[in-house]
Amino acid sequence: MQIWVGLGNPGPRYALHRHNVGFMAVDVIADMHGFGPIQTKFQGWVQEGRIGGDKVLLLKPATFMNESGRAVGEVLRFYKLGTDALTVFHDELDLAPFKVKVKQGGGHAGHNGLRSIDQHLGAEFRRIRLGIGHPGHKERVTGHVLGNFAKDEQDDLVAMLGAIGAEADWLAKGDDARFMNDVALRMQDN
């Protein structure tokens, strides 16, 4: 079984924030791949399903971003899985808007959700970095991250999320390079 976690903050006031793009990604994957109903457990919301021949559990922590590691740690312990089974979808300031990159391990670059998971489980897990761009000045980062996607970004956001959902089979199979390539190709066609 694989555990795919979307990072975000719970509640309707955060729903369209750039910081919640991880939540958005797992929601689209669940919809496109016919996952089961949402259940409340592991300090979050989970959905079970299959992508190709692989069993995947999607988790959206309800702990707020800076405590995400609590929920992620709980689900991994319950299923007796290591971080090799973990994939985390998160917003990435250091990537151009709507670029998607996969990275194994690494630092948290100030991302509170990644920092929390690092503290609870260590840094060696797969990350799906979803570009939100940098606002240009350090003092504008918080407002940018905790702001909604702009109206003129909506089409690109939908295209990126759709591409992630459509190419999720490659992630499940562990072919990160093919996933990134095919997502990029779909985004070019947009």
C-alpha positions as CSV (number, residue, x, y, z in Angstrom):
1,M,0.0,0.0,0.0
2,Q,1.1,3.5,-0.7
3,I,0.2,6.6,1.4
4,W,-0.3,9.8,-0.6
5,V,-0.7,12.9,1.5
6,G,-2.0,16.3,0.3
7,L,-0.9,19.2,2.5
8,G,-3.2,22.0,3.3
9,N,-5.2,23.7,6.0
10,P,-8.7,22.5,6.9
11,G,-11.8,24.7,6.6
12,P,-13.5,26.6,3.8
13,R,-11.6,29.9,4.4
14,Y,-8.4,28.1,3.3
15,A,-9.9,26.0,0.4
16,L,-8.5,28.1,-2.5
17,H,-5.2,29.2,-0.9
18,R,-2.0,28.4,-2.8
19,H,-0.9,26.6,0.4
20,N,-3.8,24.2,-0.1
21,V,-2.8,23.0,-3.6
22,G,-1.8,19.6,-2.0
23,F,-5.3,19.1,-0.8
24,M,-6.6,20.0,-4.3
25,A,-4.3,17.5,-5.9
26,V,-5.4,14.5,-3.8
27,D,-9.1,15.5,-4.3
28,V,-8.7,15.4,-8.0
29,I,-6.8,12.1,-7.9
30,A,-9.7,10.6,-5.8
31,D,-12.3,11.9,-8.2
32,M,-10.5,10.8,-11.4
33,H,-9.7,7.3,-10.1
34,G,-13.0,6.5,-8.3
35,F,-11.7,6.3,-4.8
36,G,-14.1,5.3,-2.0
37,P,-16.0,7.7,0.3
38,I,-14.2,10.1,2.6
39,Q,-13.6,8.7,6.1
40,T,-12.4,10.6,9.2
41,K,-9.4,8.9,10.8
42,F,-5.7,9.4,11.5
43,Q,-6.4,13.0,12.5
44,G,-7.6,13.7,8.9
45,W,-9.7,12.6,6.0
46,V,-8.8,9.5,4.1
47,Q,-10.0,7.8,1.0
48,E,-9.0,4.4,-0.2
49,G,-8.7,3.2,-3.8
50,R,-6.6,1.8,-6.6
51,I,-4.5,3.5,-9.2
52,G,-3.7,0.8,-11.8
53,G,-2.9,-2.3,-9.8
54,D,-1.6,-0.4,-6.8
55,K,-3.6,0.2,-3.5
56,V,-3.3,3.9,-2.4
57,L,-4.6,5.6,0.7
58,L,-5.1,9.3,0.3
59,L,-4.8,11.5,3.4
60,K,-5.6,15.1,4.0
61,P,-4.4,16.0,7.6
62,A,-7.0,18.0,9.6
63,T,-4.2,19.1,12.0
64,F,-3.4,22.4,10.2
65,M,-0.2,22.6,8.2
66,N,2.3,23.0,11.0
67,E,1.1,19.7,12.7
68,S,0.8,17.6,9.5
69,G,3.5,15.2,10.7
70,R,1.2,14.0,13.5
71,A,-1.4,12.7,11.1
72,V,1.1,11.3,8.6
73,G,3.0,9.5,11.4
74,E,-0.2,8.0,12.7
75,V,-1.2,6.5,9.4
76,L,2.3,5.1,8.7
77,R,2.5,3.5,12.1
78,F,-1.0,2.0,11.8
79,Y,-0.2,0.3,8.5
80,K,3.4,-0.5,9.7
81,L,4.9,1.3,6.7
82,G,8.1,3.2,6.3
83,T,8.7,6.5,4.5
84,D,9.4,4.6,1.3
85,A,5.6,4.2,1.0
86,L,5.0,7.9,1.5
87,T,4.3,10.6,-1.2
88,V,3.5,14.1,-0.1
89,F,1.9,16.7,-2.5
90,H,2.7,20.3,-1.4
91,D,3.0,23.9,-2.7
92,E,6.5,25.0,-3.7
93,L,7.6,28.7,-3.7
94,D,10.8,27.9,-5.5
95,L,9.1,26.5,-8.6
96,A,7.4,28.6,-11.4
97,P,3.6,28.6,-11.1
98,F,2.0,25.3,-12.2
99,K,5.3,23.4,-12.7
100,V,5.3,19.9,-11.2
101,K,8.5,18.3,-10.0
102,V,9.2,15.1,-8.0
103,K,11.9,15.0,-5.5
104,Q,13.1,12.2,-3.1
105,G,14.1,13.5,0.3
106,G,15.6,16.9,1.0
107,G,15.0,19.9,3.2
108,H,11.8,21.7,4.0
109,A,12.8,25.1,2.7
110,G,10.7,26.8,5.4
111,H,7.5,24.8,4.5
112,N,5.8,24.2,7.8
113,G,4.0,21.0,6.7
114,L,7.2,19.5,5.4
115,R,9.1,20.6,8.6
116,S,6.5,18.8,10.7
117,I,6.7,15.6,8.7
118,D,10.5,15.8,8.8
119,Q,10.4,16.2,12.6
120,H,8.0,13.1,13.0
121,L,9.4,10.8,10.4
122,G,12.7,12.1,8.9
123,A,13.2,13.7,5.5
124,E,13.5,10.6,3.3
125,F,10.1,10.6,1.5
126,R,8.9,11.4,-2.0
127,R,7.6,14.9,-2.6
128,I,5.4,16.1,-5.4
129,R,6.4,19.8,-5.6
130,L,3.6,21.9,-7.0
131,G,4.8,25.3,-8.2
132,I,3.1,28.4,-6.9
133,G,5.9,30.9,-7.7
134,H,7.6,33.4,-5.5
135,P,6.1,36.9,-5.0
136,G,9.6,38.4,-5.4
137,H,10.1,39.8,-1.9
138,K,10.5,37.8,1.3
139,E,8.0,40.0,3.2
140,R,5.3,39.2,0.7
141,V,5.7,35.4,1.0
142,T,3.0,34.8,3.7
143,G,0.4,36.8,1.9
144,H,1.2,35.0,-1.3
145,V,1.1,31.5,0.1
146,L,-2.0,32.2,2.2
147,G,-3.8,34.0,-0.6
148,N,-6.2,32.5,-3.1
149,F,-5.1,31.6,-6.6
150,A,-6.0,34.6,-8.8
151,K,-8.9,34.4,-11.4
152,D,-6.4,34.5,-14.3
153,E,-4.6,31.5,-12.8
154,Q,-7.7,29.3,-12.6
155,D,-7.4,27.7,-16.0
156,D,-3.7,26.8,-15.4
157,L,-4.6,25.4,-11.9
158,V,-7.3,23.2,-13.4
159,A,-5.0,22.0,-16.2
160,M,-2.2,21.2,-13.7
161,L,-4.5,19.3,-11.3
162,G,-6.1,17.4,-14.2
163,A,-2.7,16.4,-15.6
164,I,-1.6,15.2,-12.1
165,G,-4.8,13.1,-11.9
166,A,-4.4,11.7,-15.4
167,E,-0.8,10.7,-15.0
168,A,-1.0,9.4,-11.4
169,D,-0.5,5.8,-12.7
170,W,3.2,6.6,-13.3
171,L,3.6,7.8,-9.7
172,A,1.9,4.6,-8.4
173,K,4.3,2.6,-10.5
174,G,7.3,4.6,-9.2
175,D,8.2,6.1,-12.6
176,D,8.7,9.7,-11.4
177,A,10.5,10.8,-14.6
178,R,7.7,9.6,-16.8
179,F,5.1,11.2,-14.5
180,M,6.9,14.6,-14.7
181,N,7.4,14.3,-18.4
182,D,3.8,13.4,-19.2
183,V,2.4,16.1,-16.8
184,A,4.6,18.7,-18.6
185,L,3.4,17.5,-22.0
186,R,-0.3,17.8,-21.0
187,M,0.4,21.3,-19.6
188,Q,2.0,22.3,-23.0
189,D,-1.2,21.2,-24.8
190,N,-3.2,23.5,-22.6
